Structures are given as C-alpha cells and as structure tokens.
Amino acid sequence: MNAIFEKFRNILHDGQIERRVQYTIEKLFNVRKQAFKQNPGVIPELDLIEEQDKITHNISLDDEFLCEDNLNMFKFDPSYKEKESQWDEIKKEILGEYYNTLG
C-alpha cells in the first residue's frame, strides 16, 4: 500500500493531472490519514475470530512462490450442486441474519 500511495504522491507532484483527479487522490490521502475509519477491513459483526487465533501471512510482490500448476486447472465436480448447498448451510450457520440480508 505504501508503494501505491508513493505513486499517487508522485502523480500529485508532477501536476499534470486534472483538478478532479487531484482532488480524488487528495481524498484518498485523507482516508488513509484517518486509518480507513469509514471503510473497515472487517465488518465488526463478522469479526468472529479471536485476536489470539488469527494468523497473518505477510508477502511481498517481489517474493518467490512455489506454484502448484495442478491447482490452476479446472476440474469438473459432478457433485457441485450438493456441495454448494452444504456450503450455503454452513454460511447461514456462521453468518446468521446477516447472510439472509445478502441473499
């Protein structure tokens, strides 16, 4: 995110953009300055995992990855509809009333 905002900063300093775009970028900087309070990463009602149980993986775009090519291929699942209905039941159990307002 820092790299992206640095690019925005460079765009602002170049001064070769329309006023409307400049104001939009400045608004983004204000949102960032306020720590994204209006745009939470996780809705509090859906934050179901305790802080000590959370696992965070930090990666960089420059990191090397061990790719598994077989995961990047489509495989037909004859029982797709059955599994989807099972997942829907699990979602309803976890999300409760919130899930019902989405669907």
Backbone torsions as a table, in degrees:
resi	resn	phi	psi	omega
1	MET	NA	-36.8	178.8
2	ASN	-61.0	-39.0	179.5
3	ALA	-64.6	-39.4	179.6
4	ILE	-65.8	-44.5	-179.9
5	PHE	-69.4	-28.7	174.5
6	GLU	-66.0	-39.1	175.4
7	LYS	-62.3	-44.0	177.9
8	PHE	-60.2	-41.2	179.3
9	ARG	-61.5	-42.6	178.4
10	ASN	-64.0	-39.1	177.7
11	ILE	-62.4	-42.3	178.7
12	LEU	-64.4	-41.4	-178.1
13	HIS	-69.4	-30.1	177.4
14	ASP	-65.8	-34.2	175.7
15	GLY	70.3	19.6	-178.5
16	GLN	-105.6	37.0	-179.4
17	ILE	-125.7	162.2	178.2
18	GLU	-69.4	156.4	179.9
19	ARG	-58.8	-40.7	-178.5
20	ARG	-60.8	-42.3	178.6
21	VAL	-67.6	-40.0	178.4
22	GLN	-60.5	-45.4	179.0
23	TYR	-63.8	-38.2	179.2
24	THR	-63.5	-43.9	178.7
25	ILE	-65.3	-40.1	178.4
26	GLU	-64.0	-36.5	175.6
27	LYS	-63.5	-39.4	176.7
28	LEU	-60.1	-41.7	178.0
29	PHE	-63.6	-37.3	177.7
30	ASN	-66.7	-41.0	177.9
31	VAL	-61.4	-43.4	178.7
32	ARG	-64.2	-41.3	-179.6
33	LYS	-60.8	-34.3	179.3
34	GLN	-86.4	13.3	176.6
35	ALA	60.1	34.9	175.7
36	PHE	55.6	37.1	-177.8
37	LYS	-59.0	-36.7	-179.9
38	GLN	-76.5	-16.3	-175.9
39	ASN	-128.7	74.7	-177.6
40	PRO	-66.9	145.7	178.5
41	GLY	-67.4	-34.2	178.5
42	VAL	-131.1	128.4	176.8
43	ILE	-66.5	128.9	-175.4
44	PRO	-51.1	-36.2	-179.4
45	GLU	-66.5	-23.6	-178.3
46	LEU	-100.6	0.6	178.8
47	ASP	-81.4	81.8	-171.3
48	LEU	-93.9	-10.6	-175.1
49	ILE	-97.4	132.0	177.9
50	GLU	-64.8	148.5	-176.4
51	GLU	-57.4	-40.3	-178.1
52	GLN	-70.8	-17.5	179.8
53	ASP	-91.9	-7.5	-177.5
54	LYS	-77.9	140.0	176.6
55	ILE	-121.1	126.4	-178.8
56	THR	-112.4	134.0	177.0
57	HIS	-112.8	115.3	178.1
58	ASN	-98.7	124.0	178.3
59	ILE	-128.9	160.8	177.9
60	SER	-117.3	154.7	177.2
61	LEU	-67.4	-17.8	179.8
62	ASP	-90.1	-7.0	-178.6
63	ASP	-66.0	151.4	173.7
64	GLU	-89.1	140.0	-178.3
65	PHE	-120.8	144.7	171.7
66	LEU	-91.4	104.5	-176.4
67	CYS	-90.0	141.2	174.5
68	GLU	-107.4	101.7	-174.6
69	ASP	-60.3	-30.3	-178.7
70	ASN	-68.5	-16.0	176.7
71	LEU	-82.0	-11.6	-177.4
72	ASN	-99.3	25.1	-177.7
73	MET	-125.8	143.7	178.0
74	PHE	-78.1	134.4	175.9
75	LYS	-127.6	123.6	-179.7
76	PHE	-66.1	133.2	178.5
77	ASP	-114.1	108.6	-178.0
78	PRO	-65.2	-22.0	-179.7
79	SER	-105.0	31.4	-177.3
80	TYR	-57.5	-50.5	-176.4
81	LYS	-61.8	-38.7	178.9
82	GLU	-64.4	-45.0	-179.8
83	LYS	-67.2	-38.2	177.9
84	GLU	-62.2	-40.9	178.7
85	SER	-67.0	-34.2	175.4
86	GLN	-64.0	-43.1	178.8
87	TRP	-66.1	-35.9	176.5
88	ASP	-61.9	-40.3	178.2
89	GLU	-64.7	-40.8	178.6
90	ILE	-64.4	-43.2	178.3
91	LYS	-60.3	-44.1	-179.9
92	LYS	-62.0	-38.9	180.0
93	GLU	-65.8	-42.0	-176.9
94	ILE	-77.6	-48.0	-173.2
95	LEU	-88.6	-19.2	176.0
96	GLY	56.8	-126.3	-174.3
97	GLU	-64.1	-34.5	-179.7
98	TYR	-60.6	-40.4	-179.6
99	TYR	-64.8	-38.1	-179.4
100	ASN	-64.0	-31.4	178.8
101	THR	-75.8	-22.4	178.8
102	LEU	-78.3	-41.2	-172.7
103	GLY	-87.9	NA	NA
